[in-house]
Amino acid sequence: MSVTITSHFSEVQNTTHVLENEVLTAYFYDTIVVVEVKEGKTLSYKTGFTLLVKGLTILGNKPWVYISNRINSYSVQPNDYKYINKIPTLKGIAVVSPKGVEDPTFSLESTFCKKPFVKKDSLEDAYQWAQEFLSPTA
């Protein structure tokens, strides 16, 4: 299923898949997945497991980057990064928080994540980082 999402990236308009549950919506752009957690929810291995399995099936064996688009206020279970760290095809995580906005969970999460874990001010910055990071010449 291809869905046009014009609000994410200027270079990329079509998603390959969109998955949603009561906690989050995940937009798949070939080797980049943008995740938006719903207001007031808790993101954990338990609440995201079903979508994680479906998503890994969609992505197959290709390397990919997870972009957390923090447009809402929500909770994260940082101990669950132990599961995320075991996904061999996941190469890095970018967290998008508006410029100048303090994201206290970013520092906490970064201590649990063993993958490259960066904070970006915009989706465009996160996309650019992901493209460069996944580039074979990087």
N, C-alpha and C positions, 0 to 999 in steps of 0.2 A: 504494500500500500504506500503510495507516495502522497504526502500531504504538503502543501505549500505553507511554510511558516516564514513570513517576511520579517518578523521582529528579531530573529536571532542574529544572522550574519549577513553582511552585504554581499559577500562572495558566494555564499551557499544559500539557495532558496528551498530546495526540496529535501525533505527528510525521506529516509528509506522506510522507516517505521515509527510509530508513536505508540508507546505502551503507557497505560494508566491504571492506577488502583486508588484506594481511598487515601493513600499517603502521598503519592507523587505522580508526576508525569515525566516520562523519559522520551526525548526526541533523538532519533538516531540519524546521524549524518555520516554515512560510510564508516570512517574510523574515529569519529568524535560522537560522544553521547552527552547531551545537555539534560541535566536532571533539575527539575523544579519541584521542591517539596511544598506541600500545601500548608497554609497558615495554621500554626498551633499543633502540628503533628509531630510525632517522634519517628525519626528515621533510624532504623536498626536492621540488623541482619534478618530478624524475624519478620518485620513489616515489609521489607523489600525483597525477601528471598525469591518469591514467585516471579517477580519481574526480572530479578537478576538472572535466573535460570533461562527465562525466555530471551532476555537480551544477549546472553552468551551464545545461545543457539543462533540468533540473528547474526552476530559478529563473527562467528566461526573462529578460525585460527589467526585472523589478522590482528596486529597490534592496534590498540586504541587508547584514547584519552577520555577520561571522565571530567566533565565540566559541571561543577555545582553552581547553578545560577541562583543565588540567594536573594530572591525577590520577596520572600516571605520570612516571617519569624518562626523558627521551629527548633526542635531539640535533636541532637545526634547522640548515639551511643558510641563513644570513642573506642571502647574495648572491642567493638565489632570490626575494627580495622584489621584484626588478626585474620579475619576471613578474606577481606579485600586484598591483603598482602599476598595471599596464596593464589591469586588469579594471574597466571603467567602472561596472558595477552594484554592485561591492563598495564600500561607503561607509565602513566602519570595521572595526576589529579590537579585540576585548576579550580580554585574557589573564586567566584566573582562576587565581590562586595563593593558597593558604591564607594567611590573615592572619598576619603575623609571619614568614612564610617568605621568605627571600631568593631571588629569581629572577634570577640573574646574566645569563641570556640575554635577559631583557626589555629591559634597557638597551641591549644590543648590537643586538637586533632593531629597537628603536625608531629607531636611526640609519639603518637601511636602508629602513624602511617610510615611504612618503610619504602614507599615509592616516592619519586619526585613529587613534591606537594607545594604548589605555588599559589600566591594570592594575586589576583588581577583586578583592576578597577572597572573593566568592561568586558562584555562578551567578545567584542572584537579583539581586545588584547589577549584574552584566553584562547580564542581561535588561532590567532597568529602564533602564540606560544606553542599550541598543540601541533600546528602544521610544521613548524620548525623542529620541534622535538621529535616528531615522528618521521621527519625527512631522513632518507637513507644516508645523506651526507652529514647528518648532525652528529 
